[in-house]
Amino acid sequence: MNECIFCAIKDKGIGNALYEDDACFVILDKFPAERGHVLVISKVHSDSLLTASDPTIGHAFALAKRFAALCQERLNATGVSVITNIGKDAGQAIPHFHIHVIPKYPAGQHELRYNGRLEITPDENAELSKLLSIRQ
C-alpha cells in the first residue's frame, strides 16, 4: 500500500505551513494552477469529503474562506475557486480530504483544472509564503 503524501508531510513536521492548528494545515500547492494556489488539508486521514468528519469539514472550509479572502487582499486576485474533489474521476489525485483554494486573475486560467503550471520555484514559494502566512 502506498503511503499518503499528505500524511507523510504531516508526520515529518509541517515547517513550511502557511497555517496549522490541531485539525488542519495549509500549504502552497507544489504544482499550482495559479499563483498563490493553496491546499487546506485535514490532519486526520479521510479519503475525501464523504468520509471526513463534519467538524473537520466545517473547519477546513472556514480556513478556505479565510485564505480566499487573503488571496484577494494580498495577491490582488479578482476571483477565487474553492474546490474539493471526490474520487479519481472527479480529478482527486491524492485520496486524502483537502480543499484547493485557487486565486484567479484576469489573464489567468479560468478552467477548473489543476497542475497547469510548472513546479513552484523556491523564490516564488518564499514570496508567497510571506504574503499568505497566518501562522499562530
Secondary structure, DSSP 8 states (H G I E B T S, - for coil): ----HHHHHHHH--TT-SEE-SSEEEEE-SS-SSTT-EEEEESS--SSTTTS-HHHHHHHHHHHHHHHHHHHHHH--SEEEEE---SGGGT--SSS-EEEEEEE-TTS--SS-S--S----HHHHHHHHHHH----
